[in-house]
């Protein structure tokens, strides 16, 4: 059982390091080619990413059943000194910020231009219809949960098993590099930006020992694109302009 658990965990790590950058880039390039001619291209992209992330978490879960490990070792524990109610309060604050972003993008023209520029480089990924927004929101929450578990909790657990005594700096750099390269489809600027985010998240994880607040922060980071783009699109619709992302949909 132990050898099978190790094999599963190694396969997941190999995918995170080698498979995710290649497959992610391939699927994103396919999305760019088909989005304008296929109204369901984004649905398939979101759904595929959603299923792939939960599949990896499921495989790690199977490996833990085969070789039981305290879940606390993978970051599934409460932050010391931070009550569940305080964690929920953090979630409420982040939700309020998202609502504020939507309002700003919808009604404050000068800042709306700023959002439009930020969103332009990922236009193919940005949801444009109510159905796409629902799926994008589900994917953002999934990314917050699954990617923090995989790239912080599980990956750093695996590395410390492989290289006992690795210093914190090495763990942070490992998480940052693997997480950044998993977003290679966004180009080198995206790799650097997400790599920096991964490094910060790894640092916070090592400080707190818990993934729960990081999952909320990660989901919040991804949901910003939903809030801002939705506000921008509503503003364009209010002016009688069809956003480019909705043409032909």
N, C-alpha and C positions, 0 to 999 in steps of 0.2 A: 504493500500500500504506500509506503514511504517513497519508494522509487517512482511510482506512478504519480504521486503528488508533486514530486520534484520535476518530473518530465512535463507535467501540465503547466507548472509555474514557469519553467524555462521557456516553454512554447509561447506563453503570454508575453514574457519579457522580450523574446525575440521579435514578436509582432510589434510591440511598442517601439522597439529600436529600429527595426528594419522594414517591417510590413506597413506600419501606419503611414510613414512618409510617402512611400511608393503608391499604395492604394489610394490614399487621400488625394494625391496629386492627379492620379488617373481619373478618379471619379469627379473631381472638380473641373478638370479640363473637359470631360464629357458633358458636365452640366452646362458649361459655357457654350459648348457647340449646339446643344439641343434646347436650351431654355426658351428661345424665342419661337421655335417651331413646335415645341411640345409643352402644353400648359401644365402637365403633371411632372415635369422634370424636377422641379424643386421638391415636390412631395416625395418622389423616389429618393432624392438625395438625403432629405431629412430622415426619412424612414430607415434608409440603409445605415446611416450614422447612428441612429437611435438603437437599432437592433445590434449593431456591431459592438457598441459600448457595453450594453447589458450582457451580451454573449461573453465578453471578456470577464466581466465581474462574476458571471455565473460559473465560468471555468475556475476562477480563483476560489470561489465558494466551494466547488466540488473538491478542489485540492485541500482545502481546510478540513472538509469532512473526512477525507482520506487520511490526513495527518493533522489531527486537531491542534489548533494554536489558539491561545487567548486572543480574542478579537481586539483587546487593548493594544496588542503588539502591532496591529495594523491601523491604529489611530481611531478605532471606533469606541471612543469613550468621551465623557464630558470633560471640558476644560476645568482644571482644578480652580475652585474659587468662583466659577461662573455657573450660576444656577440655570436650570432649564428655562425659567421665566425670563432671565436676562438674555439668553440665546434667542428666545422668541421675540423679545423686544428689539434685538438687533435686526431680526428679519423684518419686523414692522417698519423700522427706520429705513431699511434698504428699499422696501416696497414704496414708501412715501417718496423717496428720492426718484424712483422710476416714474411715478405719477407726475412729479414735478418736471422731469425731463420731457415727458409727453406734452405737458402744457406749454413748456418753453418752446419746443419744436413746432407746436401748433400755432402759437399766438405771438411769439417774439421773433420778428423777422430777422434782425441782425444775427441772433444766435442760431437761427434756423440755417442760415448760410454756412455757418461753422459745421453744423451737423451734416449738411448735404456733402460738404467736402470730405468729411471723415468717412461717410458711408459709400462714397463713389467708388473707392477701390475694391469694395466687396459687393458691388451691385448685383452680381449674379446670385449671391447667397441671401440677399435681403428679401424677406417675405413681402408680398404686395397685395394679397387677398386675405379675407378673414380666415379661410381654411388654412392658408399657409402660415398665418400668424399663430394659430393654435398649435400647429405642428412645430414651428420654430420655437415657441415657448416651451413645449414639452422637451424638445431637444436641448434647449439651454439649461433647463433644470436637470436633465439627464447628464449633460456634460459636467455640471457642477458636482453632482453626486459621484458619477462614475470616474471622471478624469481625476478628481482629487483622490479617490480611493486607489486608482490604478497608478498614477504618476507620483503620488506622495506616499500614501499608506503602504500599498503593496510593493511598489518598486524599491522604496528605501528599505523595507523589511527584507526583500530578496537580496539587495546589495549587502546589507549588514550580515546576512547569513553567508554570503559568498566571500565577503572580505571583512571579517570581524575586526572591529577597532578602526574602521575608516573614519577619519575626522569629519566633523560637521561640514567643513568647507567642501570636501570631496562629495559628500552626499548632496549638498545644495547644487553644486555644479553638474552632477550627474542628472538630477531631476530637471534642472533648467535645460540642459542640452537635449535630453530625450524629448521633453515636452515641446521645446522649440522646433525640433526637427519633425515632430508629428504634425506640425502646422506648415510644412514646407510648401503646400499648395498656395499659401498666401504670399509667396516670394520671400526674399531675404529680409525685407523689412518686417514681415509678419513673423518670421522665425526669430528675429532678434527681440521683437516686442513680446511675443508669447514666451520666449525663453527667459526674458527678464521677469515676466509675471510668474513663471514656474519657479524661478529662483527665490523670489519673495515668498511665494506660498510654501516652498520647502523650508525656508528659514522660520516662518511662523509656525509651521508644523513641528519643527524640532523644538521650538520654544514652548508651545502649548501642549504638544503631545496628543492633540485631538484634531480630527478632520471636520467636525461638524460646523464650526464657524467658517472654515475655508470653503466648504461646500456651498454655503450661502453666499460668500463673497464671490466665488467663481460663477455661480448662477447669475448673480447680480451683474457681473461684468458682461456676460453674454446677453442678458436681457436688456442692457442699455441700447443695443442695436435695434431691438424690437421696439422699445419705447420711442427712441428718436425717429426711426424710419416711419413708424405709424403716425407720429405727429406731423412729420414733413409731408407725408402722403395726404393726410387729412387737410392740411393747409392748401396743398395744390388742388385738391378736389373742391375746396371752398372757393378757390379763385376760378374754377371752371377749367382747370388744367389737369389732364390725365397724366400722372407720373409715368415716366418712361418705362419703369418696371412693370406697369400694368398694361402697356400697349399690347394688343393681341391676345390678352388673357381672357 
